[in-house]
Amino acid sequence: MRRRLPRSAALPAAAALLLLSAAPATADSTYPTTPIPQPANPGQAPISAPIGPQPLGQAVGDAGTALGIIRLLPNAVPTNTILPGFGQTLPKQSALEAGMGLSSASANSDAYLSYEKAVAQASPFGLSIGGNAPQTPGSVVQTALPDNPQPVSGGLNAPSNPLLNVGLLNGSAHARWSQTLGPCVDTIADASTSVASLSLLNVVPSMPNLGLDALKPKLDPTSLASGFDLTKGLQSLGGLLQGGGQTAADGNGSLLSLPNTLSSRSQVTLVDIPGSKNKAVQSTSTLQAADIEILKGTPLALSVKVVSQPTLKVTSTGDAKTSKVEYTAPVLSIEAGGKVLYTLDATHPTKDVPIGLPLKPLSDQFGKLKDLPVVGGLLAPLDGPVQQVGTTAGTVLDLGVLRLSIAGLDQKSANMTTPFAGFQLGASARMFDLQLLPTTKLKSLLPDDQAKNLPSSLAQLSLGEQVARAYAPTGGVVCGTASTPPPAGGEAPKGPVKNLAYTGGAYDTVPLFWTGTAMLLLGVVMVAAMPGGRRRPLAIAVEEKPFKPSPRPRE
């Protein structure tokens, strides 16, 4: 059974999705929840305090994982803020970010609304345009309080779009919170997503869609290799991508695709602290991936084998000395035709694969070529298998670079005082990054009006983006129950409040209402009970006098 997320919980849920594209926690980080309302006037009554036993434990944490994210023109749009001049100090946003298979789990003991204590969400799709990210429908969400003994799960429907094609998506969300022990439960928040297949980017919309005719002023067609033509334009990378604005279901003609299952899981839980009865806050992001295909369906396809699965785990004990970040870096093997070309690991995290237009010396050496660019020194003759070029100097005109990388671990920490004194630790990482970077030679080919607007990066595809943050009070999370603190006057509360609060005029509204009602009823009874008699009509005597004419005046 699905539970629709309340409107008032849209803010923390959307903030959890934004964690996937945000930097780790900093010293001035805040966890967005519904703000605590304050009295408008100093004389107003304070907010009512909770009644009954309350949990002692305070814990804040969140974890987010994205199966795949597309960024067009990254770091190209300035960040807008309500504070004048402050946006200039913040990193720039992407023109467009589209993510799929998002799972997020968050816990916040100091949230004002009860169902913001724990939130778990699995979303099929997320979108951000110029840094603005609306809440997307179709998610599986669970919130606490009240507690949820069982998770909620179901299929997710990703909307059709020209940038990615998503197979069958499934999501699960489980949020727990104890009425008396607070975060001291088995797992506070747990969310997971899985996708059967995925293909990303069959066209590069941020690339100028120019063909051979537009490039002729700066490119001699006779200098290109025999058999190659550029009529398909640059947006399809000279014919490597399918184009047409719709990705194929099998991933053919896409820049990046995953034919097998890819799954993610985000968790926030409490763990034991050695030598202490208190608990630490732990946020964990894990990924399970199989093969990754680059330029599938072309003779120049590359296959990425995931040898080691990445795991990001952040643990905060409330003390900087014992808090830690544990990251298992992935190991990726890039192959072509069953032969290992490169290996990406912690020692060698990046590899550039150039894409270029084949020039005439290549056709002179290998014969007539297929109308495909050269990728990483691999070219496709019209007759025969794919060939490896020893050196591309003087034989290939650079079109761009595919930068393959495993994003290194980025972590930050801070001592916090609000909402409680403690230590916060955050980290982020990505399993696999593919960036399409234009080169200076590409700018030299384009017309002047196109070259000056060409950014440094055209597109970025990320698989397995992970973010985790944990924030615990000094000494760790205390698991226990405390009685409700007494009011300011020192008198302990005695059960439910019988009368309503006094207003600013210092009178009790409820007794005043019933007193007026009683007086009104008493008046009605008194009027009804008085003896009545027939009243005589009031007679008015009129004396009749004979008419006498007025005397005429003497003349």
C-alpha positions as CSV (number, residue, x, y, z in Angstrom):
1,M,0.0,0.0,0.0
2,R,1.4,3.4,-1.0
3,R,1.1,6.3,1.3
4,R,1.0,9.8,-0.3
5,L,3.4,12.2,1.2
6,P,1.7,15.1,3.0
7,R,2.2,18.6,1.5
8,S,3.9,19.8,4.7
9,A,6.5,17.0,4.3
10,A,7.3,18.0,0.7
11,L,10.2,20.3,1.9
12,P,12.2,17.7,3.7
13,A,11.6,15.1,1.0
14,A,12.7,17.5,-1.7
15,A,15.7,18.4,0.4
16,A,16.7,14.8,0.6
17,L,16.7,14.6,-3.2
18,L,18.8,17.7,-3.4
19,L,21.4,16.0,-1.3
20,L,22.4,13.9,-4.4
21,S,23.8,17.0,-6.1
22,A,25.0,18.9,-3.1
23,A,28.4,19.1,-1.5
24,P,29.0,17.4,1.9
25,A,28.1,19.0,5.1
26,T,29.8,22.2,6.1
27,A,30.0,24.2,9.3
28,D,26.9,26.2,8.5
29,S,24.8,23.3,7.3
30,T,21.2,23.1,8.4
31,Y,18.7,20.3,8.0
32,P,15.6,21.7,6.4
33,T,12.4,20.9,8.3
34,T,9.3,22.8,9.2
35,P,10.3,25.8,11.3
36,I,9.1,26.0,14.8
37,P,6.4,28.7,15.0
38,Q,7.1,31.6,17.3
39,P,4.6,34.0,19.1
40,A,3.9,37.1,17.1
41,N,3.8,39.3,20.2
42,P,5.7,39.0,23.4
43,G,2.5,38.8,25.4
44,Q,1.1,35.8,23.5
45,A,0.9,32.4,25.1
46,P,3.9,30.1,24.4
47,I,3.6,27.0,22.3
48,S,2.2,24.1,24.3
49,A,4.8,21.6,25.5
50,P,4.5,17.8,24.8
51,I,2.7,15.7,27.5
52,G,3.9,12.4,28.7
53,P,7.3,10.6,28.6
54,Q,9.7,11.9,25.9
55,P,12.8,10.2,24.4
56,L,16.2,11.4,25.5
57,G,18.1,10.5,22.3
58,Q,19.0,13.2,19.8
59,A,20.2,12.1,16.3
60,V,20.4,13.6,12.9
61,G,21.5,11.9,9.7
62,D,20.7,11.3,6.0
63,A,21.9,9.2,3.1
64,G,21.1,9.5,-0.5
65,T,21.9,7.4,-3.6
66,A,21.2,8.0,-7.3
67,L,21.4,5.2,-9.8
68,G,22.1,7.7,-12.7
69,I,22.3,11.4,-13.2
70,I,22.7,13.5,-16.3
71,R,24.1,17.0,-16.1
72,L,24.0,19.3,-19.1
73,L,26.4,22.3,-19.1
74,P,27.7,21.6,-15.5
75,N,28.9,24.6,-13.5
76,A,27.4,27.0,-16.1
77,V,24.4,28.6,-14.3
78,P,25.0,31.1,-11.4
79,T,23.4,30.2,-8.1
80,N,20.6,32.6,-7.1
81,T,20.0,33.4,-3.4
82,I,17.8,35.9,-1.5
83,L,20.9,37.4,0.0
84,P,22.5,40.1,-2.2
85,G,25.9,39.1,-3.5
86,F,26.0,35.7,-1.6
87,G,25.3,33.7,-4.7
88,Q,28.7,34.7,-6.1
89,T,30.4,32.8,-3.4
90,L,28.5,29.5,-4.1
91,P,29.3,26.9,-6.8
92,K,27.5,27.3,-10.1
93,Q,24.7,25.0,-11.0
94,S,24.1,22.8,-14.1
95,A,21.7,24.1,-16.7
96,L,19.8,20.9,-16.3
97,E,20.1,17.9,-14.0
98,A,18.0,14.7,-14.5
99,G,18.3,11.8,-12.1
100,M,16.6,8.5,-11.9
101,G,16.4,5.7,-9.3
102,L,16.8,8.0,-6.3
103,S,16.7,6.6,-2.8
104,S,17.0,8.8,0.3
105,A,16.7,8.2,4.1
106,S,16.8,10.9,6.8
107,A,16.4,11.2,10.5
108,N,16.0,14.3,12.6
109,S,15.1,14.1,16.3
110,D,14.6,17.9,16.5
111,A,12.1,18.1,13.7
112,Y,9.0,20.1,14.8
113,L,6.4,17.9,13.1
114,S,6.2,14.3,14.3
115,Y,6.2,12.7,10.9
116,E,9.5,14.5,10.0
117,K,11.4,12.5,12.6
118,A,12.1,9.8,10.0
119,V,11.5,10.0,6.2
120,A,12.4,7.2,3.7
121,Q,11.7,7.8,0.0
122,A,12.3,6.0,-3.3
123,S,11.7,8.2,-6.4
124,P,11.7,7.2,-10.0
125,F,12.9,10.5,-11.3
126,G,14.3,13.9,-10.2
127,L,14.7,17.1,-12.1
128,S,16.6,20.3,-11.5
129,I,16.6,23.3,-13.9
130,G,19.1,26.0,-13.1
131,G,19.3,24.8,-9.5
132,N,15.5,24.7,-8.9
133,A,14.2,21.2,-8.1
134,P,10.5,20.6,-7.8
135,Q,9.0,17.6,-6.0
136,T,8.3,14.8,-8.5
137,P,5.2,12.6,-8.3
138,G,5.1,8.8,-8.3
139,S,7.4,8.2,-5.3
140,V,7.2,5.5,-2.6
141,V,7.3,7.3,0.7
142,Q,7.0,6.4,4.4
143,T,7.3,8.8,7.3
144,A,7.3,8.4,11.1
145,L,5.8,9.1,13.6
146,P,3.6,7.0,13.9
147,D,5.9,4.0,13.8
148,N,5.8,1.6,10.8
149,P,6.4,-2.1,11.6
150,Q,6.5,-2.9,7.8
151,P,8.0,-1.1,4.8
152,V,6.0,0.1,1.8
153,S,7.1,-0.9,-1.6
154,G,5.9,-0.9,-5.2
155,G,6.8,-0.2,-8.8
156,L,7.9,3.2,-9.9
157,N,6.9,4.8,-13.2
158,A,9.5,7.0,-14.8
159,P,8.2,9.6,-17.3
160,S,9.2,9.3,-20.9
161,N,11.9,11.8,-21.9
162,P,14.5,12.3,-24.6
163,L,17.5,12.0,-22.3
164,L,17.1,8.6,-20.8
165,N,15.2,5.3,-21.1
166,V,14.4,3.5,-17.9
167,G,13.3,-0.1,-17.6
168,L,11.3,-1.6,-14.8
169,L,11.8,0.4,-11.5
170,N,11.0,-0.9,-8.0
171,G,11.3,1.0,-4.8
172,S,11.0,0.4,-1.1
173,A,10.8,2.7,1.9
174,H,10.8,2.1,5.6
175,A,10.7,4.8,8.4
176,R,10.8,3.9,12.1
177,W,10.6,6.1,15.2
178,S,9.7,5.2,18.8
179,Q,7.2,7.3,20.8
180,T,9.2,6.8,24.0
181,L,12.8,5.9,22.8
182,G,12.9,8.1,19.7
183,P,15.7,7.0,17.3
184,C,16.6,3.9,19.3
185,V,15.0,1.4,16.9
186,D,16.4,-1.2,14.7
187,T,16.8,1.0,11.6
188,I,15.6,4.6,11.5
189,A,15.2,5.0,7.8
190,D,15.8,2.6,4.9
191,A,15.1,3.3,1.2
192,S,16.1,1.3,-1.9
193,T,15.6,1.4,-5.6
194,S,16.4,-1.1,-8.4
195,V,16.2,-0.8,-12.2
196,A,16.2,-3.6,-14.7
197,S,17.8,-1.6,-17.5
198,L,18.9,2.0,-18.2
199,S,20.2,4.0,-21.2
200,L,21.3,7.6,-21.1
201,L,21.8,10.4,-23.7
202,N,21.4,9.4,-27.3
203,V,21.9,13.0,-28.4
204,V,24.0,15.9,-27.0
205,P,21.6,18.9,-27.0
206,S,24.3,21.2,-25.6
207,M,26.5,20.6,-28.6
208,P,25.9,22.8,-31.7
209,N,24.0,20.7,-34.3
210,L,26.4,21.6,-37.2
211,G,27.1,19.4,-40.2
212,L,29.8,19.5,-42.8
213,D,28.3,22.4,-44.7
214,A,28.6,24.7,-41.6
215,L,32.2,23.5,-41.0
216,K,33.4,24.0,-44.6
217,P,34.8,27.5,-44.0
218,K,37.3,26.0,-41.5
219,L,37.4,22.4,-42.5
220,D,38.4,21.1,-45.9
221,P,36.2,18.1,-46.7
222,T,39.0,16.5,-48.8
223,S,41.1,16.3,-45.7
224,L,38.7,13.7,-44.1
225,A,39.2,10.0,-44.6
226,S,37.6,8.2,-47.5
227,G,34.2,6.9,-46.6
228,F,33.6,9.2,-43.7
229,D,31.1,12.1,-43.9
230,L,29.7,14.5,-41.3
231,T,26.2,14.9,-42.5
232,K,24.7,13.6,-39.3
233,G,26.0,16.6,-37.4
234,L,27.8,17.1,-34.1
235,Q,24.9,16.5,-31.8
236,S,25.1,12.8,-32.6
237,L,28.9,12.9,-32.3
238,G,29.3,12.4,-36.0
239,G,27.0,9.3,-36.1
240,L,28.0,7.6,-32.9
241,L,24.7,8.3,-31.2
242,Q,21.3,7.4,-32.4
243,G,19.9,11.0,-32.2
244,G,16.2,11.7,-32.9
245,G,15.4,12.7,-29.3
246,Q,14.4,9.2,-28.0
247,T,16.6,6.6,-26.4
248,A,16.3,3.0,-27.6
249,A,14.9,0.5,-25.1
250,D,17.9,-1.8,-25.6
251,G,20.4,1.0,-25.2
252,N,21.7,0.9,-28.8
253,G,22.8,4.3,-30.0
254,S,23.1,5.8,-26.4
255,L,26.3,7.2,-24.9
256,L,25.9,5.1,-21.7
257,S,23.6,2.1,-21.0
258,L,23.2,-0.6,-18.4
259,P,21.6,-3.8,-19.7
260,N,21.5,-5.5,-16.3
261,T,20.1,-4.7,-12.9
262,L,21.4,-1.7,-11.0
263,S,20.3,-1.2,-7.4
264,S,20.9,1.3,-4.6
265,R,20.2,1.4,-0.8
266,S,20.3,4.3,1.7
267,Q,20.1,3.8,5.4
268,V,20.3,5.7,8.7
269,T,20.7,3.8,11.9
270,L,22.3,3.8,15.3
271,V,25.3,1.6,16.1
272,D,27.2,0.8,19.3
273,I,30.1,2.9,20.5
274,P,32.9,0.7,21.9
275,G,33.2,1.2,25.6
276,S,30.1,3.3,25.9
277,K,26.4,2.6,26.6
278,N,25.5,5.4,24.1
279,K,25.0,5.1,20.4
280,A,26.6,6.6,17.3
281,V,24.7,7.8,14.2
282,Q,25.6,5.9,11.0
283,S,24.5,6.8,7.4
284,T,25.2,4.3,4.7
285,S,24.9,4.3,0.9
286,T,25.5,1.1,-1.1
287,L,25.4,0.2,-4.8
288,Q,25.1,-3.0,-6.7
289,A,26.0,-2.8,-10.5
290,A,26.9,-5.1,-13.3
291,D,28.2,-4.2,-16.8
292,I,28.2,-0.7,-18.2
293,E,28.1,-0.2,-21.9
294,I,29.5,2.9,-23.7
295,L,28.4,3.6,-27.3
296,K,26.5,0.3,-27.4
297,G,25.4,-0.9,-30.9
298,T,28.4,0.6,-32.7
299,P,31.6,-1.2,-33.7
300,L,33.5,1.1,-31.3
301,A,31.6,0.1,-28.2
302,L,33.4,0.0,-24.9
303,S,32.4,-2.3,-22.0
304,V,32.9,-1.3,-18.3
305,K,33.1,-4.3,-15.9
306,V,32.4,-3.4,-12.2
307,V,35.0,-5.5,-10.4
308,S,34.4,-4.1,-6.9
309,Q,31.1,-2.5,-5.6
310,P,31.3,0.9,-3.9
311,T,30.1,1.5,-0.3
312,L,30.0,4.8,1.6
313,K,29.5,4.7,5.4
314,V,29.7,7.8,7.6
315,T,29.6,7.3,11.4
316,S,29.4,10.2,14.0
317,T,29.9,9.5,17.7
318,G,29.7,13.1,18.6
319,D,33.5,13.4,18.9
320,A,35.8,14.2,16.0
321,K,38.4,11.8,17.2
322,T,36.2,8.7,17.0
323,S,34.0,9.6,14.1
324,K,35.0,8.2,10.7
325,V,34.2,7.8,7.0
326,E,34.6,4.4,5.4
327,Y,34.6,4.2,1.7
328,T,35.1,1.1,-0.5
329,A,36.3,2.5,-3.8
330,P,35.0,0.7,-7.0
331,V,37.4,-1.0,-9.4
332,L,36.3,-0.7,-13.1
333,S,37.8,-2.5,-16.0
334,I,37.2,-0.9,-19.5
335,E,37.3,-3.5,-22.4
336,A,36.8,-3.5,-26.1
337,G,36.4,-6.7,-28.1
338,G,37.1,-8.8,-25.0
339,K,40.5,-7.0,-24.5
340,V,41.2,-4.9,-21.4
341,L,42.2,-1.4,-22.4
342,Y,42.2,0.5,-19.1
343,T,41.6,-0.1,-15.4
344,L,40.1,2.5,-13.1
345,D,40.9,2.3,-9.4
346,A,42.0,4.4,-6.5
347,T,45.5,4.6,-7.9
348,H,44.4,5.4,-11.5
349,P,41.0,7.2,-11.1
350,T,40.7,8.9,-14.5
351,K,41.2,8.0,-18.2
352,D,40.6,10.2,-21.2
353,V,39.2,8.6,-24.3
354,P,39.6,11.0,-27.3
355,I,36.9,11.2,-30.0
356,G,38.1,12.6,-33.4
357,L,37.3,12.9,-37.1
358,P,39.4,10.5,-39.2
359,L,41.7,12.2,-41.7
360,K,42.9,11.0,-45.0
361,P,46.1,9.2,-43.8
362,L,43.9,6.6,-42.0
363,S,42.0,5.7,-45.2
364,D,45.3,5.5,-47.0
365,Q,46.5,2.9,-44.5
366,F,43.3,1.0,-43.6
367,G,41.2,1.5,-46.7
368,K,37.7,3.0,-46.9
369,L,36.2,3.6,-43.4
370,K,32.7,3.5,-42.0
371,D,31.2,7.0,-41.3
372,L,32.1,6.9,-37.6
373,P,34.7,8.9,-35.7
374,V,37.7,7.4,-34.1
375,V,37.2,6.6,-30.4
376,G,40.3,6.0,-28.2
377,G,42.4,5.1,-31.2
378,L,39.8,2.5,-32.4
379,L,38.5,2.9,-36.0
380,A,36.1,0.9,-38.0
381,P,37.1,0.0,-41.6
382,L,34.3,-0.6,-44.1
383,D,35.6,-4.1,-44.7
384,G,37.2,-5.9,-41.8
385,P,37.4,-5.8,-38.0
386,V,38.0,-2.8,-35.7
387,Q,41.5,-1.6,-35.8
388,Q,43.7,0.0,-33.2
389,V,45.7,3.1,-34.2
390,G,49.0,3.3,-32.6
391,T,49.1,7.1,-32.6
392,T,46.5,9.6,-33.6
393,A,48.9,12.6,-34.1
394,G,48.3,14.0,-37.6
395,T,45.6,11.3,-38.4
396,V,42.7,12.4,-36.2
397,L,41.1,15.9,-35.8
398,D,40.0,16.1,-32.2
399,L,36.2,16.4,-31.7
400,G,36.1,15.9,-27.9
401,V,37.1,13.8,-25.0
402,L,35.2,11.1,-23.1
403,R,36.6,11.4,-19.6
404,L,36.0,8.2,-17.6
405,S,36.6,8.4,-13.9
406,I,35.7,7.1,-10.5
407,A,35.0,10.3,-8.5
408,G,37.2,10.5,-5.5
409,L,35.9,10.7,-2.0
410,D,35.1,14.3,-0.8
411,Q,34.4,14.7,2.9
412,K,33.9,17.6,5.3
413,S,33.3,17.9,9.0
414,A,32.3,20.5,11.6
415,N,31.6,20.9,15.3
416,M,28.0,22.0,15.7
417,T,26.0,23.8,18.4
418,T,22.5,23.9,16.8
419,P,20.1,22.2,17.4
420,F,22.5,20.5,19.9
421,A,26.2,20.4,20.7
422,G,27.9,17.6,18.7
423,F,29.9,16.7,15.7
424,Q,28.8,16.4,12.1
425,L,30.5,14.5,9.4
426,G,29.6,14.2,5.7
427,A,31.0,12.6,2.5
428,S,30.2,12.2,-1.1
429,A,31.4,9.9,-4.0
430,R,30.5,8.6,-7.4
431,M,31.0,5.1,-8.7
432,F,31.5,6.2,-12.3
433,D,31.7,9.5,-14.2
434,L,31.6,10.0,-17.9
435,Q,32.2,13.6,-19.1
436,L,32.0,14.9,-22.6
437,L,34.6,17.6,-22.8
438,P,35.1,19.7,-26.0
439,T,38.7,20.5,-26.9
440,T,40.3,23.7,-28.2
441,K,40.5,22.2,-31.6
442,L,36.8,21.8,-31.7
443,K,36.4,25.5,-31.0
444,S,38.7,26.2,-33.9
445,L,36.3,24.3,-36.2
446,L,33.1,26.1,-35.2
447,P,31.9,29.4,-36.5
448,D,32.9,32.3,-34.3
449,D,29.5,32.9,-32.8
450,Q,29.3,29.2,-31.8
451,A,32.8,28.9,-30.6
452,K,32.6,31.7,-28.1
453,N,29.5,30.2,-26.4
454,L,30.9,26.6,-26.2
455,P,31.4,25.7,-22.5
456,S,34.3,23.7,-21.1
457,S,32.0,20.7,-20.5
458,L,29.0,19.7,-22.6
459,A,27.5,16.8,-20.6
460,Q,28.3,14.7,-17.5
461,L,26.8,11.3,-16.8
462,S,27.1,9.9,-13.3
463,L,26.3,6.4,-12.1
464,G,26.0,5.6,-8.5
465,E,26.2,9.0,-6.9
466,Q,26.4,8.7,-3.1
467,V,26.0,11.2,-0.2
468,A,25.9,10.5,3.5
469,R,25.9,12.7,6.6
470,A,25.8,11.9,10.3
471,Y,25.4,14.2,13.3
472,A,25.5,13.0,16.9
473,P,25.5,14.9,20.2
474,T,28.7,15.0,22.3
475,G,29.1,11.7,24.0
476,G,26.8,9.8,21.7
477,V,23.0,9.2,21.5
478,V,21.4,8.4,24.8
479,C,18.7,5.8,24.6
480,G,16.1,6.3,27.3
481,T,12.9,8.1,28.3
482,A,12.5,11.3,30.2
483,S,9.4,12.8,31.8
484,T,8.0,16.0,30.5
485,P,9.8,19.0,32.0
486,P,7.7,21.1,34.3
487,P,6.3,24.5,33.1
488,A,8.1,27.8,33.9
489,G,6.2,28.2,37.2
490,G,7.8,25.0,38.6
491,E,4.5,23.1,39.0
492,A,4.4,19.8,37.3
493,P,1.6,19.2,34.8
494,K,-1.3,17.1,36.2
495,G,-2.9,15.3,33.3
496,P,-4.7,17.0,30.5
497,V,-5.3,20.7,30.7
498,K,-8.9,21.4,31.7
499,N,-9.2,25.0,30.7
500,L,-8.0,26.8,27.6
501,A,-5.1,29.2,27.7
502,Y,-5.7,32.8,28.9
503,T,-5.7,35.5,26.3
504,G,-3.7,38.8,26.5
505,G,-6.5,40.4,28.4
506,A,-6.0,37.9,31.3
507,Y,-9.6,36.5,31.3
508,D,-10.7,32.9,30.8
509,T,-12.7,32.7,27.5
510,V,-14.5,29.4,28.3
511,P,-16.0,30.5,31.7
512,L,-17.0,33.8,30.3
513,F,-18.9,32.1,27.5
514,W,-20.8,29.8,29.8
515,T,-21.6,32.6,32.3
516,G,-23.1,34.7,29.5
517,T,-25.1,31.8,28.3
518,A,-26.5,31.0,31.8
519,M,-27.5,34.6,32.4
520,L,-29.4,34.7,29.0
521,L,-31.3,31.5,29.9
522,L,-32.1,32.8,33.4
523,G,-33.6,35.9,31.8
524,V,-35.8,33.9,29.5
525,V,-37.0,31.8,32.4
526,M,-37.9,34.8,34.5
527,V,-39.8,36.5,31.7
528,A,-41.7,33.3,31.0
529,A,-42.6,32.7,34.7
530,M,-44.1,36.2,35.5
531,P,-48.0,36.2,35.9
532,G,-49.7,38.0,33.1
533,G,-53.2,39.7,32.9
534,R,-55.2,41.3,30.2
535,R,-54.4,45.0,29.9
536,R,-57.2,47.5,29.4
537,P,-57.0,49.8,26.5
538,L,-56.2,53.4,27.2
539,A,-59.3,55.6,26.5
540,I,-59.0,59.2,25.5
541,A,-62.0,61.5,26.0
542,V,-62.6,64.1,23.5
543,E,-65.0,67.0,24.4
544,E,-67.3,68.0,21.6
545,K,-68.1,71.8,21.2
546,P,-70.7,73.4,18.9
547,F,-69.3,75.1,15.9
548,K,-69.3,78.9,16.0
549,P,-68.4,81.0,13.0
550,S,-65.8,83.7,13.6
551,P,-67.1,87.2,13.7
552,R,-66.6,89.3,10.6
553,P,-64.4,92.3,11.1
554,R,-66.0,95.7,11.1
555,E,-65.5,97.8,8.1
